[in-house]
Amino acid sequence: MKKMLSAIAIAAVLLQPVHVVAKEKEPVKIAGPANAKGVTTVTVGAFNVGFIFESIDRTATSGGLMGAFGGTTKAKSELVGVTPEMMQAVTDAAYADFVSQLTASGYSVQAPADLFGHTALAKTKSQDVPLDINIALEKGSKGKATYFKPTELPSLLMIPGDFLGSGMSSIGMNMAAGQASMALANYAKAANVGVIDVVYLIDFSQQKRPGAFSFGGLQVNSALSVSADYSRITLIAPNGKQSVITVKAPVAVEGEFVEKSDASSGTDKALQSGANVAGGVAAVMGFGGLKFGKTRKFAFTAKPGNYEEGATKAASLTSAMLIGRLTPLR
C-alpha cells in the first residue's frame, strides 16, 4: 500500500500543469521576394476562402497513471449552423476588402474580365463551386473544409500549394491546380501584369494540436482564425516566376462567434474513464500500463451575423498583414 501511495504521489507531481513557452514565430514566410520587384499592375485570378467544418485532432496515447489522469488524446470537433449563404457573404466581403487594400497600397488592379476572357484561360476549367476538400492537418490530424469563390470571379481556380488534400479525391484537384497555374502564368506573360492568387482557411476552434504542450492532452477552445500554413498570397510575375507569402501564425479574433459544447455521450465518458483507471492501477501494481486515451467530441454552433462578422474581420486582418509584406517588395 505504501508503494502504491508513493507512486500516486509522484504521479500527482508529474501531472501538475506545465507551461511551455514557445519561441515566437515569424508571422509570415516569404519565398521568391525578388520576383515581386517592379510589379505594380495586377489582376486577381483566384481568391478562395475555405471553412473548416470538422477536424479530428490527435496526440499520442499514454499508459498507466498518465493514461488514467491525463487529458484528451483525440478530439473531434464539428461546426454547425453555417449556411452556404453565410460563407458566400464572408467570401464576397473579404474579396472586396482585399481589392480595396491592394488599391490603397498603390497597386493598379485590373477587372477580372480581362483575365478570364483571355485565350490563355480558354481551356482552364473551374473547380467545383463550392469545393469540398478532405484536408491533411499537422501531425496526423485531419479535417474537412468547404471553399467558396467571390461572386465577381467566374471560376474557382487553385494552384499547387493552395491546399493539402488527403485521399484519392485530391489527385484530380492537384492536376487541375497545375493546369491553372500554367494558364495564369501564360496570361501574366502575355498581358505583362502580375496575377494574384489568394487562399484563406478559416478555423472555428483553437486546438492546441500535438507538440504544443507537454502534458494534459488536447485543449479545445472556440474562436475564429485564419489558419497558419494553409493561408497565403501568391504573386505570379510577368516573367512567370512567383513570390509566395505564407501565414505562419494563426490570425485569430476573439468574440461571441460560436458556442462550444461537449458532445461526448455519458456512456463514452464512463467507458473511457473505467478503462484508463484500470490501466493506471495495473501500472501501480507492477503489471504494466494498458495504453488508453480520452476521446471527446465537441460541437460548435455558429451565431448568425456574429460568425460572418468575425470571419470577415479575421480575413481583413490577414489581408492587411500579407499586403503589408508584399508592397515593400515592389
Secondary structure, 3 states (H helix, E strand, C coil): CHHHHHHHHHHHHHCCCCCCCCCCCCCEEEECHHHHCCCCEEEEEEEEEEEEEEEEEECCCEEHHHHHHCCEEEEEEEEECCCHHHHHHHHHHHHHHHHHHHHHCCCEECCHHHHHCCHHHCCCCCCCCCEEEEEECHHHCEEEEEEECCCCCCCCCCCCCCCCECCCCHHHHHHHHHHHHHHHHHHHHHHCCEEEEEEEEEEEECCCCCCCCCCCEECCCEEEEECCCCCEEEEECCCCCEEEEEECCCEEECCCCEEEEECCCHHHHHHHHHHHHHHHHHHHCCCCCCEECEEEEEEEEECCCHHHHHHHHHHHHHHHHHHHHHHHHC
